[in-house]
Amino acid sequence: MASHSGIQKGPASQSLPVAALRKPRILVAACGCLGAAKFGQICCSFAEWAEVKAVATRAGLFFIDRATIPNGVQFYTDQDEMSSWSRLGDPILHVELRQWADIMLIAPLSANTLAKIAGGLCDNLLTCIIRAWDYTKPFFVAPSMHAFQWRNHFTEHHLMSLDELGIALIPPISTSHMGDHQTGAMASLSTIESAVKVYYETRMLLGSSNAKQEV
């Protein structure tokens, strides 16, 4: 499998449609894998400097302690997608979340949802958001899976599909188990936050510089 080290190319060439007088709006999502146990911490980190809304798949809920989701962060599941619509003309949740967000982050991203994104499947709230996403807006993923899954040929092909969409990869890290080093664990919380924050701050600086040049 090709090496995936460092933050992969993706949103660097995209614009960030964020109003300068408000915080960025970040949609944070979690899938069903061990990294989801840290989802509350991820939401807390981003909520310190951004408006945050959170989404989890049904499998992700198995690992997430809802009590760790910070107050003020709206948390959505598949049930909310179903219960929020009753007749033609009602708002559609996955469309509203897509329109609300300036940035999207999936941390952790499971092998299963990675495959769904690559195949264009949309059978739950999260994948419906992804299928409707505006890919001129930044989109980051931080995979979390067993090393055998990470090294699988399917994973390499699926990552190529994400790259074609302009999705930025925050690669998994190597961990040691009984002296055996294997890659597949989700990147550290600081690495994930830094990847998104540096991108946001860089785009804001570029936007400010361009505005000054036009004056």
Secondary structure, DSSP 8 states (H G I E B T S, - for coil): -----SS-SSGGGS-----TTS--EEEEEE-SSGGGGGHHHHHHHHHTTSEEEEEE-TTGGGT--GGGS-TT-EEE-HHHHHHT--STTS--HHHHHHHH-SEEEEEEE-HHHHHHHHHT---SHHHHHHHH--TTS-EEEEE---HHHHTSHHHHHHHHHHHHHT-EE---EEEEETTEEEEEE---HHHHHHHHHHHHHHHHHHHHHHHHHH-
